Structure formats: structure tokens, C-alpha cells
Amino acid sequence: MQELARWLNPAAASPSAPRETVAALDAFGPSLMPRTATLHGVAMGLGMLGARATTGVVEKLTRLAVPADASLPAQLVARAVIGGAGAALAAVPERHCQKLWAASLRSTGHLLRDGAAGAAVHDLGRWVQGRYPDQPAVRPIAVGAIHTAGLLYRTGRRLPARQAGGDRWPRPPTATLPGALATSYAVTTVGTGLARGFAWSREALETYFGSGPSKRVLARLVNAGLWAWGTTAVYNAGVAYVGRANQKVEPGYARPPASPLVSGSAESLLPFADLGQQGRRFVTDVVTPELIEEVMGEPAVAQPIRTYVGFNSEPLYQTGRAELALAELDRAGAFDRSYLLLISPTGTGWVDQTLIEAAEFLARGDIATCCIQYARYPSFLSVQKVALGRRQFRLLLWGVKQRLAGLPPEGRPRVLVFGESMGAWTSSDVLMYQGIEGFDHYGIDRALWVGLPWLAKWSRSGMTRGSSTLVPSGTVAVFDRHEQLQALSDDERARLRAVVVSHDNDPIAVFGPDLLVQRPTWLANGQRGRGVPAQLRWLPLVTFLQTGMDAMNAMLKVPGEFTSFGHDYRADMPGFVGDVYRLPAATAEQQASIEQVLRTLELERAERIKAEHSHAAPPAPAQRPGGDRSPGGVPLRSPRTRGARWVGRRAPNGRTSTSAADRSEARSSA
């Protein structure tokens, strides 16, 4: 009981206990996104570990001045000196666009000041306990019980208040206090165990190598290397396990498409099995001319073309995947469409079908879409693949430009670029050193980037806000919602070459390492956007951890329920696609019909994904009776450009090996 009471005592448990209590309360404050009990607990546990680490630094500084058994006045004087130095650093004035090093000094001052104050409370608590030794158990138990009751009371009041403000959220928060506390305990236990294990292995290696400064340094380097190797091995094993989902064949997406205008068909250069989980969904859910006519109330111009190159199609060489994509575009007749939409996907290879379907409806089918997968893991596990995705997308852009150069100007399709989240990062990075000039260099007409992460070059350099010489005024703009784009004049919209759609409360678009030490502009008074709570305030380290938890839960998607919130941009797609890409105009009735059918298609897609048997899955539009009566698309306007010679040797889908150009010429003659 005494040990339990000491652990619960907020003053005498440890120097970091007061700060840990504050961190636990901060976890239940306002946030950008609703959280589950697990995320709440993780945020609380990480905050407590952070408070423990920063207080540990204060404790080491204190021990440099006074020993641990020094008198209370000496301890408090040392704490006051450290806290005063921290307060002086924290008083560094905060100015707009200040240097990061100045913000780091000020944030360090905040942490030192708060850590010294918490440690001083600990010193006083221990002094009080030593002052009354006759009651060794009753007093700590009483204090611990009062502290626990107070903590539960404060969190119990904060949680309903937080949930009451959740009416702006598309999904109510599901956090519960017992679940959050249990998860927090697990996180702090694991974190403490890892820290102690690291210290134990370091001491063991120092003993093994022997005494001496050089041997001590060598032992610490070896220890750090062993832990880095172990962490990397565990990470790679976990990533490989997650990546196996790319191989899963869903019953609702197990049948290859029949249309020759999509990848994975019998005529395709790419076997259906190699497209991966996301690729099979991509080519199956293509919109048909019959559905376009039903939705738009007018005849379709052509049948949409969709090409997708899976990572497994050429797992070793990015150049091979780009060449396959170009050859597949050539085979399907994509260069004869009026619009060519090039997409960089997220880490798993996922692409927002809402955007593609909206573009296919608005273009009346006269559009070809191409996407190449560069990773097989969730985006937060695929950050190291950004360079690969950038190089791969650059190869695709350059190859498309070279092929279009052989066509007459009036016969070339308009090249459009799209990327969402990590896809926006990889595709925009292609132009990071050229800016708008890069659009003309690669032959890009318009680009739409959705949910662009803060880590992307265009975000960090200020190019999205027009603060770079590479971005002429009026050529790039950031919008939170479609009404802001509609408020521009026709000339202003026509001048735009790149549009970034970024919700004000999208944690992925604002989450970056600068949150550790610097208050962002989106939390400045008078500059908070839509969905950012007025009570949300910036704290060193704490805001970084809280926003990171929000980023983990940023994609609140309910099939068929489109919202313009967080990292969910489905509700914005129909309006932005038509205006940004300047597709043929649609009436208000057509626009409403598109939005309605997009919801229906997504509900059916969700049922196909969850179906345990193929007969239980609703058929995709192209799989319905009479859903694929126009396999040929529009007539060719010019002879095909020949694809890569080596592609013909792949003999896809068990067919005889012939070149893409020969198949195209044969189809043209027929």
C-alpha cells in the first residue's frame, strides 16, 4: 500500500510526477479530430513520457549544481536558477516568420521552466513526508487518493465538454476514460521498459569493454548500433507483414475486366493478378458510357480508359513500371482522348475513386487515366518511398511529353495531374525546383493536389502560398472549400495552374516537426480556419504529439456520407474537378446527379470490398448486363506511336508475345 501510495502521489512520486499529471490532463483538451479511447491513451502516455524526459534533463542539470542529498534550500535554489534561466529564454519575443532556432530557444525555456517548477513541487512533497515520519502510510495514501480522485474528476469534466463540441465532427468521439487510462498505462510501461533496457545494455557493454573514456564511447556506439539494428529489423518485418495485404484478392474484385480499354483485361500488357489490391479496384470500377448517359442526360463521347501499373508488375525497376504505363496507354488509345489524367497514388496505391468518377462523368467519358504504384504500405510507413515515387512520376511525365510531341498540336490531349496526400507530395515534388515553369517543361496543363502534407516541398517552401519567385502571382492557390474558388473571377480561375485543396483542420496538412518548438500560423489568434477549435492552444512538444494522434485518425470516412472535413475530401471533388481542370460545363441538375451517383457507387464499392463471396458483391457498372457495349471507344485520329520494344516479350496473361504497336495497328485496320 505504501508503494502504491507513493506511485499515486503527484508530489513525492518522482520529480516528473507533477508534469506528468498536467500532461495527462492536456490529452483530454480540444483537438482537430475526434479520437478513440486508444488514441486518447496513446496521446496521454506519450505526453507523460515526454514530461518525464524533459524533467530528466532538468534533474541532470540540478545534480551538476547540488547533490541529491543536499538540503531543501539548496535544492530549491538550484531549481530556481534553472527555472529562471528557462523563464528568460521563454521571454524571447515571438515574431512572425522568425527563425526556427529562436523558436527552439524559447520552447526550451518553457520546458526548463515548467520542469524546474514540477521538480520543486516534488522536493517540497518529499520534505513534508520526511517532516511527519510517524504516519508513513496514512498520509501518502490520503494524498494519493485525493490526487487520483482529482485527476478523474478533471478528466471526467473535460471529456463531456470535448464530446459536446463534437457536433462539428462527422463522427462522434468514442473515447472512454477507463480505456484511455488503460492504454496510457500500457504506453508508459512499454516506454519505460525500453528506456531501462537501453540503459541496462549500455552499462553491460561498458563493463564488458572495460574502463577508460575511449572504451566507454565505443561501448555506447556499439549499444546504439545494436538498438538501431534491432529497431530497423522489427520495423522492416512489420512493414513486410502489412505489405502482404497488397496480394490479397478480394472476392468482389476477383474477375478480370472484359473491356480492352482498361488494364488487366485479356488484351492488356499487365496481368490482372499483378495489379495488386488497389489496382484491381481501380480498373474494375470504371464508369461506362451507359451510366454516363443516364447521369448526364446526354450521350457519352467515349468510354473512359483506365490504366494501372502495379508494383509487382515490375518490382525492381521504376523505369520498367513507367515504360509499361506508357506502352499500356498507347495500347488502349489513351493519346486519342481529349484529356489525359496522370495520378500519383498514396503509399498503398490507393486513389480516390470519387475524383476519377467525377472526371469521367464531366468529360463525358472522353478521358484516359493512368496511375503507377510505387509502394505497398500505408503512407506513414512509406515516407522513405517518396523519392522513388517522385522519380517514377517524372519518368511518366517525360514519356508522355515525348509521345505527344509526335502528334499534331490540335490532336494532343490536355495533360492533367492529380495527387492526394502522399500522392500530392510525390507528384508536386517533381516540380519543386521549377515551380510553374515546370508545368510547361513537362507539358502539364493543370494540377490538382489534395491534402498536401506539410513535409512536401511546396508546403515547406511557401510555394503553395505564392511566397516563392518560382510561383508567379495568381498561378497557385490554396482553398479550404469550393465556395472560395467560386468566389474568384473567370480570369482569375483561368490563370490558375495548380490548385491545392487543404482543409483548415486537416492534421496531415499541418503536422510537421516545427510544431515541437514553434507555434504555427493556423493556431494564431484571428487566423484560425474552419474546424479549428477556438480553445486549442499551442504547447511545446504537447501540440506535436496531439496533432500526430489527430493525423492517425484524420481519414474519417463513412461510405456514402461525403464530408468536407479533416483529410476527407470526397465532398469537394465534384466541384473542384470541373473548375480546376476546366472540363465541359455541367448544369446544376447534372452536378446534383453526379454527386448522388458518386455516393451510390461508393456504397456499392464498400459492399464489394466487404463481400466474402463474389456472388454476394454487387456488380460494378462494367459488369452489369449491357454495361460494356462500347469496347472500341472513339475512332483513332492518328497512327499509334510504337511502345517499348521489350514490352512485347512479356507475353502477358498467357497470350502470344506481340508488340503493343502491332496490336494497335491490327485493331485500327479492323
N, C-alpha and C positions, 0 to 999 in steps of 0.2 A: 504493500500500500504506500509505503514511503517513496519507493522508486516511482510508482505511478504518479503520485502527487508531485514529485519533482519534475517529472516529464510534462505534466499538465500546467505547472506553474509558469505563467508568462514572464515572470521577472527573474527567477533564480534557476530556471532550467538550463539556459545557456546564454551567452552574450547575444546570440541571434534570435532568441525567442520573441522578444518584443517586435522585432521587424518581421518575423515570420507570421505573427498574428495579424499585423497590418496587411501583409501580402495575401493572407487567406481571405480577408475582408475585401480587398481590391478585386479578387477574382469574381465577386458577385456584383460588380459595378456594371454600368451600361456598356454595351458593345455594339459593333456593326451588324452582327448576325446573331440569330438565336443559337443556343448551344444545347447539346445533350448533357446528361449527367457526366458522361465520360470526359467530354471536352472541358466541362467545368472543373472536374477533378484534376485533369492534366494541367490546366492553366493554374489552378491553385498550387499543385505540387511543384511545378516549375518555378512559380513565383517564390515559394518558400525556399527552394534550393538556391535561387538567385539571391534572396536575402541572406541566406546562410553563407554564401560565397563572399558577398561584399562585406559582411560583418567580419568574416575571417581575415580579410585584408586589414580592416581596422584593428583587429586584435593583434595581428603581427606587428603593425606599426606601434601599437601601445607597448608591446613587450620589448621593443627596441629602446623604449624610454624607461620603463619601470618593470620589475619582475612581477610574476603572477602573485607572489605572497606579499606584495607591498601594501602599505596601509591604505584605507579608503580615501583619505585626502589626496595621497599621491596618485592613486588610480584616477580619481575624478579630475585632477589637474591635467593628467596626460590625455584623458578623453576630451577635456575642454580645449586643449591645444589643437588636437586633431579635428574636433568639430568646428573650432574657429577657423582653421585653415580651409576646411571644406566650405564653410559659410562664405568665406572670402571668394573662393572660386565660384560658388553658386551665384554670387552677386555680379558676375560678369554680365554686362547688359546684352540682352537678346535683340539682335537687329535682323532685319530682313536680308536674306541671301548672305548670311555671314559664313565664314569659313567653318569647315567641319571640325577642325582642330580646336577652335574656340568653343564650339558647342560641346566637344568632348571634355574640355576643361570644366565647363560649367556643370555638366552632368556628373562628372567625377566628384565635384564639390558637393552636389546634392547627396550622392551615395555616401560619401565620407561623413557628412554632417548627420544624416539620419542613422548611419551605422554607429557613430560615436554616441549619439543620444540613446539608442537602444542598449548599447553596452553599458552606459552609465546607469540606466534603469536596472540592468542586471546586477551591477555592483551594489547598488542600494538594496536590492532584494536579498542578496546574499548577506549583506551586513545586518539586515533586520532579522533574518533567520538565525544568524550567529548571536544576535543580541538576546534572544529568548531561547536558550537551549533546553529549557525544562519541558517544552511541548514539541518534541521533534516530529510528531506525526500529525497532531490535530491541526496545527497551523498550516503546513503545506497542503494538507488535504482540503482544508476550507478554502484556501486561496485558489487551488487548482479547480475546485468545484465552481467557485464563483467565476473564474475565468472561462471555464467551459460553458457555463450557462450564459454568460455574456456573449461569447462568440456565437453560440447557437441562436441567441436572441437577435443579435445584429444581422447575421446571415438570413435568419428566418424573416426578418423585415425587409431586407434588400431583395430577396428572391421574388416575393409577390410584387414588389414595386417594379422590378425588372420585367416580370411577366406582364404586368399591367400596361407597360409601354410597348408590348409586343404586338399591338394591333396594326403596326406598320409592317409587320413581318408576314410573308406569305404562308409561313407555317409556325404555329405556336411553339415556344420553347418547351422542351421536355425534361429540363434539368430538375432533379430532386436532391434535397440536401443530403440524405443518407448515401445515395450513390456517389455524389460528388466528394463527400468526405472519404468514402472507402477508396475511390480512385486516387485521391490526393495522397492517402496514406501509402498506397502501393507505389506511386511515383516517387515519393520522398524516400521510401525504403530502398527501392532499386537504385536511385541516385546516390544515396548514402553508401550503399554496399559497393557500388562501382568505385566511388572515391576512396573508400577504405581499401579495396582490393588493389587499386593503383598504388596507394601509399605502401601497402604491405609488400608488393612485388618490388617496388623501388628499394625499400630497406633490405630485402633479401638479396638483391643484386649488389647493393653497396657492401653488404657483408661478404658476399662471395668474391667480389673483385678486390677487397681489401681497403685499407685506409689510404689517404692521400687525396689532394684536390683533383688531380687528373683522373684517378681511378673512380672517384665519385662522379665526375662529369661523364665519364664513359659509361658507368652503370646507369645513370639517368637517361642517357641517349639510347642505350640498349632497351631499357624499360619502355621508353616512349615508342621506340620502333616496334617492339613486340605488341604493345597495345594497339598501335596503328594498324599493324598487320592483322591482328585478330578482329578489329572493328571492320576493316575492309573485307575480310573473308565472310563475316556474318552479313554485312551489307550485300555483297555480291550474291550470296546464297539466297537471301530474301528477295532480291530483285529477280533472280532467275526463277524462283518459285512463282512470283507474281506474273512474270512474263509468260508463263505457260498458259495463261488464260487466252493468249493470242491464238493458240492452237485449237481451242475448244470450238467444236462445230455445234451450233445451236440447231435444234430440230426445225425451228421456224425459218432457218436460213441455210438449209442443207441442200437445196435443189439449185443447180446452176441456172443462170438466166438463159432464156431462149433467144433473146434479141442479139444480133451480131453487133449492135451499137454500144454494148457495154462490155467491160472486162469480165473474164470468167466464163464467157459463152463458148460454144464449140469452135467458133471462128477466131476466138481471142488468142493472142500470143501468151496470155497469162492463165495458168490453170486456176480453176476456182478454189482449190484447196490451198493454194499458196497466197491467197489474198488476205488471210487472217480473219479474225472475228469481225473487226470493224470494216474491213474491205468487203466482206460478204454482205454485210448490211448495206454498205454504200451502193453496191451495184444491183442489189435486189429491189430496193425501194425507189427505183426511178419512176418518175411521173410519165404517164402515157399520153399520146395525143387525144384519146377519148376523154380522159379525165380533164385535160386542159380545156377541151371544147365545152365540157359540162360546167366547169368552174367559171371560165371567162365568157361563155356565151357567144363565142366566135370560133371559127375553125383554127386549128393549130397549124403553125407554119411548118413544123417538122417535129420529129421525135427526138427528145433530148439524148445526148451522148454522155455516158459516164465512163471514165477510165480510172483505174486504181491499180497501183503497183504496191504489193505487199512487201514487207521487209524480207520475208522468206523467198520472194521471187529471185532476189539476188542479195543474199545476206552479207556478202563480204565487200562488195564494191558499190559505192554510191554512184559512180559513173555508170555502172551497169543498170541500176534502177532508173536513172534519168534517161538513158538510151532506150530502155524498154518502154518508158512512158511516152517518149517521142514517137517510137515506132507504133505503139498502140493508138496514139492519137491519129497518126497517119492512116493506119488500117481502118479505123472507124469513120474516117472522113471528117474529123473534128475541124480541120482547117477550112472547111466549106461552110461552117456555121457563121452567123453574124457575130456571135460572142464566144470568147474562149475564156473560161473561168479557171484560173490556176489557184489551187488551195494547198496550204501547208497545214497539216493536221496537228493535233495535240500529241502528247507523248505516247498514248496508246494507239494512235492512228485514227482517233475519233474526229468526226466533222459534224457540225450542227446541220442535221438534215433539214431543219426549218429554213435555213438560209438557201440551200440548194433548191429545195422545192419551190420557195418563193421566187427565186430567179428563173426557174424553168417555167412557172406559170406566167410571169411578167414578160418573158422573152417569147412566149407562145411556142416554146419548145425549140426555138432556133438558137440553141446554146449547147456547148460542149464543156464538160467539167473534168478536170484532171487533178488527181491527188496522189502523192507518193508518201508512203510510210517510212519513217526513219528511226523509230523506236517502238518498243512493245510494252512499256511500263507507264504507270501514271506520271503525270507531268512533274510532280515534286520529286520523283525518283529518276527523272530523265533530264535533269538540268545539264548534266555533262554531255548530253546529245545535241545541245543547241548548235554547236559548231558544225556538227555533221548535218543537221537539218538545214542550216544556212547554206553550206556548200552545195548540198543536193538541190535546194530550190534555185540557187544561182545557175546551176547546170541546166535545169529545166527551162528557166527564163531565157538563157542564152541560146539553147537549142531551138526553142520556139521562135525566137527572133530570126535565126538563120533560115529556118524553113519558110517563115513568112516573107523573107526578103526575095524569095523566088516567085512570089505571087504578085500580080498587079495590085497597085495600091487600092483600087476600088474593090478588089476581091479578098482583101485581108480581113479577118475577124478582129474586133476590138478585144484587146487583152486586158482582162480584169484580174485582180489579185484579192484573195481573202485569206485571213488568218484569225483564229480565235485563241485567246490565252497564249499557250506556248507556241501555237501556230502563228500567232501575230508576232511573237518575238522572233522566231526563226525567219519569217518572210520579210519583216521590216529590217532585220539586221543586214540583209543583202544590200540595202541602200544606205547603210549607216554612215558611210564616208562620202556619199554623193548627194544625198538629200533628194530634192525634186529633180535635179539633173539626171539622177539615176533612172527616173521614170522614162525619160526619152532615150537613155542609153540602152535600156532593156526592152523598149517598145511597150511599156505599160501605159494604159490609158487611165485607169482609176484603181485605187486600192481602198479596201475597207478592212480595218483592223479593230477587232472587238475584244474588250477585256485585256488590253495590252499590259503585261506585267511591268512593275516598276523597274525590274532588273534589265529590261530591254534598253538598248542604246538610245532609241528615240525618246524614251521616258526620262532617263537619267541626264541626257544632254539638253533637255528642254526643247527638242525639235518639235515635239507634238504641240507645244505651246507657242511655236513660232519665234523662239528666242535664239535661233541659230541662223547664221548667214547662209546656210545651205537650204534654208526654207524661206522662199520669198513670201511676202505678206499675202495672206488670203489663199495660199495653196494648201495649207494643212489646218485642220480644226478639230477640237475635241468637243464631243457632245455627250450629255448625260441622258437625254431623251430626244425623241424625234421632233417634238414641237420646237426645239431650239434650232434645228436645221431648217424647218419650215419657215421660221421667222426671217431667214435670210432672203435677200432679193434673188431673182433669177440669175443675174450676172454674178453675184457672189457664189451661188451654188455651182455655176458653170466653171468658175475659176478654181474650185477645189479639186485637187488631185488625190489627196489622201484624207480620209476621214477616220478618226479614232472615236469609237463609241466606248465610253468608260463611265460606268455609274459612279456617282459620288461616294456611295457606300460599298463599293467593290473592294474587299480587303486585298485581293490579289493585285489589283492595280495600284495599291498604295503601300504594300508590305515590302519593306526593304531594310537593310542594316542601319540606315540612318535613323530609324526610329529608336535605336538603342540610346542615342545621345542627343538627338535634335528634335524639337517639336515641329511637325510638318505643317505646311500651309493649310491643309484640309482640316486641321484642328484649331486654326487661328480664329479668334472671335470675329464674327462678321463675314467669314469666308467658308462656313460650313455648308455643305451642299445637301441635296435631298437624301434623307435616310441617315444622316449622321446625327446621333443624339446630342442634344444641347448640353447634357450633363457629362458627356465623355471628355475627360481631360488627359493631357499627356504627362506621363511619369517616366523617368529614365528606367530602362530595362523592362518595366512592367508593361508599358504600352506595346513594346515589341513582342512580348510573349502573348499578350491578349490578342493582338492583331494576327499573330501567327495562328492561334487557335481559330479565329474567325475565318482565316484563309482555308483552313482544313474543312470548314463547313460552308464554304461560300457558294457551292452549287446546290441550292435548294430547288430541286426540280420535282414537280408533280406532273406526271404525264397528262397532257391535255389542258393543263392550267398554266397559261403563259403569264409570266410576271416580268416586270422591268425592275429588278431588284438584285442587289449583290452581283454575283457572277453569272446570273441567268439573263440572257439577252434574247430569248425567243420572242418575247412580245415586241421587241424593237425591230426584228428582222424584216417583216414585210414592208414597212415604211422606208427604212434606211436603204434596203437593197435597190428599190426602184429609183430613189432620188440620187443616191451616190453613184450608181453605175449608169444612170441616165438611160434606163430601159424604157421601152414603149409605155406610154401613159396608160393608166387604168382608172376607170371610173370609180366612184365611191361604192357602187354596188359590187363591182368586180373586186375591189380591195376587201370589202367585208366578206365576200365569198371565199377569197383566198385565205383570210385569217380563220374562217370557220373550218375549211377543209384541212388546213395545217394542223389544227387541233385534233381533228378526226384521224388523220394519218398518224399522228404521234401516239394516240391511244391504241391504234391497231399495231403500231410498231412495238409498243410496250408489251402487248399481248403476245406477239410473235417471239419476243426475247424471252418471256417467261414460260412459254409453252413447253411442256415436257414431251409432246409428240407432235409430229408435223401435221397430222390431221386436225389437231386442236388449235393450230395457229391460223388466224385469219389471213387469207392470201394477200400478197402485195398487189398494187394496181396492175403490174405487168403479168401477174399470174392469174388474174381473173379471166373468165371466158371473154374472148374478144378483146383482151387487153393489150395485145401486141399484133396489130394488123398492119403496121407500117414499118417493117424492118429496114426498109431501104432509106428512110429519111428523105432529104431533098436531093435533086439532081446535082451531079458534080459540075462545078464551074470551071475547073481546070484540071489537068492531069496531076496525079499524085506525085509528091516528091518521094523518092525512094528512102526506105528506112535503113537502119543499120544492117550491114551485110551479115554480121554474126548472129543477128536475131533469128534468122531463118533456120539456123542449126539447132534451135532449142526443141523443135518438134513438140509444141505444147499440146496438152490434152490427148496425147497418144495419136495425133494426126501426122500425116507425112510432112516432111520439112520443106516448106516453100517460103519464099521471102514475102514480106508484107506488101511490097510494091506489086509483085506478081498477082497476089490475091486481089489487090485493089483494081489492077488493070483488067483482070478477068471479070470482076463484078461490074466494072464500067462498061465493058464490051457487051456483057449480058444485058 
